[in-house]
Each structure stands twice: as structure tokens, then as C-alpha cells.
Amino acid sequence: MMMEQIIVRCINLPCAVKGFVREDENGDYNIYINARLSYDTQTKALRHELRHVKRDDFYSDAGIEDVEG
């Protein structure tokens, strides 16, 4: 699969959510990072979400425990 772009946005999310990633209809990955977090925690969250993109977790048959583990 060919990835078009990775778009990162900082938005206010619930405190328990550090970030998440979604693939849109164009094949672009949209990463949302919680703007309420410290810079260091935002950086760690971004690295975590980028790992999901790199590993192609959207197309994995693994359970959520394995993907997030």
C-alpha cells in the first residue's frame, strides 16, 4: 500500500487519551496528539502513533492487546 502523507494535529482530547491515528479515504494518515500533554509526552505519543503507521497495524489481524503491546 502506498502512503500519501502523514498529517499531525495537536487537539484537545480527553486526559486519558494521548493520541490516535486514522487513515482517511486518500490513504493519508492523520495523527491526533493531545494538546493538553507536556511536550515530552506529546513526543512519545507521536512516536507511538508513527510506529502503528510503520508497522501497518491497520491491516493486521492481531488483537488490540498485541497491537498496543
C-alpha positions as CSV (number, residue, x, y, z in Angstrom):
1,M,0.0,0.0,0.0
2,M,1.3,3.4,-0.9
3,M,1.0,6.1,1.8
4,E,0.4,9.6,0.6
5,Q,1.1,11.8,3.7
6,I,1.3,11.8,7.4
7,I,-0.6,14.8,8.9
8,V,-0.1,15.6,12.6
9,R,-2.5,17.7,14.5
10,C,-2.5,18.8,18.2
11,I,-6.0,19.0,19.5
12,N,-7.6,18.9,23.0
13,L,-8.5,15.3,23.8
14,P,-9.8,13.7,27.0
15,C,-7.0,13.5,29.5
16,A,-6.8,9.7,29.3
17,V,-6.1,9.8,25.5
18,K,-2.6,10.6,24.5
19,G,-3.2,10.3,20.8
20,F,-4.6,8.2,17.9
21,V,-4.2,7.7,14.2
22,R,-6.7,7.3,11.4
23,E,-6.3,6.6,7.7
24,D,-8.5,8.7,5.5
25,E,-10.1,7.9,2.1
26,N,-7.0,9.3,0.3
27,G,-4.6,6.9,2.1
28,D,-3.2,9.7,4.2
29,Y,-2.6,9.1,7.9
30,N,-3.9,11.6,10.3
31,I,-2.3,11.6,13.7
32,Y,-4.0,13.4,16.5
33,I,-1.9,14.2,19.6
34,N,-3.4,15.6,22.8
35,A,-2.5,19.3,23.1
36,R,-3.0,19.1,26.9
37,L,0.0,17.0,27.4
38,S,3.6,18.1,28.1
39,Y,5.9,18.4,25.1
40,D,7.8,15.3,26.2
41,T,4.6,13.2,26.5
42,Q,3.4,14.6,23.1
43,T,6.7,13.5,21.5
44,K,6.4,10.0,23.0
45,A,2.8,9.8,21.8
46,L,3.7,10.8,18.3
47,R,6.5,8.2,18.2
48,H,4.0,5.6,19.4
49,E,1.4,6.5,16.6
50,L,4.1,6.6,14.0
51,R,5.1,3.0,14.9
52,H,1.5,2.0,14.2
53,V,1.8,3.6,10.7
54,K,5.2,2.0,10.1
55,R,4.0,-1.5,11.1
56,D,0.8,-1.1,9.1
57,D,-1.3,-2.0,12.1
58,F,-4.5,-1.0,10.3
59,Y,-4.2,-4.2,8.2
60,S,-3.1,-6.5,11.0
61,D,-5.2,-9.5,12.2
62,A,-3.6,-9.1,15.6
63,G,-5.8,-8.2,18.5
64,I,-5.7,-4.8,20.1
65,E,-3.6,-6.1,23.0
66,D,-0.9,-7.3,20.6
67,V,-1.0,-4.1,18.5
68,E,-0.8,-1.8,21.6
69,G,1.6,-4.0,23.5
